Amino acid sequence: QVQLVESGGGLVQPGGSLRLSCTISSSSVSITPDGWYRQTPGNQRELVAVIASDGEIHFADSVKGRFTIWRDIAKNTVYLQINNMKPEDTATYYCNVLFSGALYWGQGTPVTVSS
């Protein structure tokens, strides 16, 4: 069984920063999450940033230059650093992983950008 746990969300003022973490717990294999998505009420979940097994990274155009993604394989964890935050970054952030043909999601961590 694969479980993903996100953390690090919260309330931030515009221009502030947050670091989100996503850790996978699995009893059988050592894997790291594939990337981050976000969702606001009434809207589809959208890609924020993904990191491939070969290290290639892709960002959504709306976050380029402000978001950074990296992984710690030893900790089965992927991080998302969000800088110069904007109100439109407000969303619930989810991480996922594709493993053995199944797509797993975490429970999400809410992020609110407001003064």
Secondary structure in CASP SS format (residue, H / E / C, confidence):
PFRMAT SS
TARGET T0000
AUTHOR 0000-0000-0000
METHOD secondary structure of the structure
MODEL  1
Q C 1.00
V E 1.00
Q E 1.00
L E 1.00
V E 1.00
E E 1.00
S E 1.00
G C 1.00
G C 1.00
G E 1.00
L E 1.00
V E 1.00
Q C 1.00
P C 1.00
G C 1.00
G C 1.00
S C 1.00
L E 1.00
R E 1.00
L E 1.00
S E 1.00
C E 1.00
T E 1.00
I E 1.00
S E 1.00
S E 1.00
S C 1.00
S C 1.00
V C 1.00
S C 1.00
I C 1.00
T C 1.00
P C 1.00
D C 1.00
G E 1.00
W E 1.00
Y E 1.00
R E 1.00
Q E 1.00
T C 1.00
P C 1.00
G C 1.00
N C 1.00
Q C 1.00
R C 1.00
E E 1.00
L E 1.00
V E 1.00
A E 1.00
V E 1.00
I E 1.00
A C 1.00
S C 1.00
D C 1.00
G C 1.00
E C 1.00
I E 1.00
H E 1.00
F E 1.00
A C 1.00
D H 1.00
S H 1.00
V H 1.00
K C 1.00
G C 1.00
R C 1.00
F E 1.00
T E 1.00
I E 1.00
W E 1.00
R E 1.00
D E 1.00
I H 1.00
A H 1.00
K H 1.00
N C 1.00
T E 1.00
V E 1.00
Y E 1.00
L E 1.00
Q E 1.00
I E 1.00
N C 1.00
N C 1.00
M C 1.00
K C 1.00
P H 1.00
E H 1.00
D H 1.00
T C 1.00
A E 1.00
T E 1.00
Y E 1.00
Y E 1.00
C E 1.00
N E 1.00
V E 1.00
L E 1.00
F E 1.00
S C 1.00
G C 1.00
A E 1.00
L E 1.00
Y E 1.00
W E 1.00
G C 1.00
Q C 1.00
G C 1.00
T E 1.00
P E 1.00
V E 1.00
T E 1.00
V E 1.00
S C 1.00
S C 1.00
END
